[in-house]
Structure formats: C-alpha cells, structure tokens
Amino acid sequence: MLTEEVFVGTYETRSGDRGRFLAVSSAGRLVRHFAHAGSAGFSALLPMQDGVRWYKCLECGEYELLRWSSGAYVLE
C-alpha cells in the first residue's frame, strides 16, 4: 500500500516572483501541486475527515480544502 504525503512550502523564481505551494507526493513522485503567487508567508495543514485544510492566514482562520474528487485531488 502506497501512502501519500501532503506538504506546503514557499518558493521564489529566478525572476523574483514569490508565493507558496501545496504538493501531494507518493513514493517520492509528485502527484499534484497547487501554487499561489503573492505572499510567501504562513502555511499550515490540518487533516480532517473530509480532506486536508490548508491555512494561509494565522489570524483569520480561512482555509482551502484539499480533497479527493472524481479521481484527482482538488483544492476548494
């Protein structure tokens, strides 16, 4: 049985663009990723029964939900 890992991080391109990302990998291979340009600040994950919450604001509590739907990961 293969397990999948979900992780977040920040990035900066050679041209200086910055942002944060969420990635899903399995057996060391990238399965899916999502990138958001802009602030490369706070990111946290919280596993829930309906998916994984991706928090990008420490104070406001807003999040996007990563979940499996129709054979692929989606971010809502």
N, C-alpha and C positions, 0 to 999 in steps of 0.2 A: 504494500500500500504506500503510495507516494503522498507525502504531506506537502502542503503549500505554505510558503512564508509570505507575510504581508509586511512591508516596511515603508517608512517615509524618510525623506531627506530633503536637502536643498541642493540647488545647482547654480552654476554661473557659466555662461557660454563664453567662447573666446571673444565675442563682440561685446561682452559685458552685461548681457541680459541675465536677469536673476529670477528665481522662483523656487517653488517647492514641488515635490512629486510624491506619488504613492505608487508602489510597484508590488506585483504579485509574482513570485517565482516558485518553481517546482524543480527539484533535483538540480539546482544551480542554473536553471534556464528561465529567462524572462517569459512569463505567461501573458501579462498585461501591465500597462503602466498608464498613469494619468499625470499630466503636468499642468501646473497653474503658474503662469508668468506673474511677476509682481514681487511682493514682499517675500523674502526668504526667511520668515520668522518662525514662530511657534507651530509645531505639528505634533499631534498625538493620536494614537489609535486606541480604541476601546472595543473589544469583541463583545458582541451581543448575539442573541439567538437569531435575529433576523439579518445579520451581517456584521460588518465591522464599521464603526463610526470613525470618521477622520475629522478630528477637531483642528481648526486652524486659527482659533481665537481663544486665548486663555480666559479672558474676562466675559465674553458674550455667550459662550456655550453653544454656538451654532456649529453644525457639522454636516458633512455629506455622508451618505451611507453606501458602502461598498457591499454589493451582494451578487450572488449567482442568479442569473435570469436567462432563460432560453439558450443555455449552452455557452454563456460568456459572462465575464464579470462586467458589471455596470456600476456607475457612480451616480447616485441620485441626490 
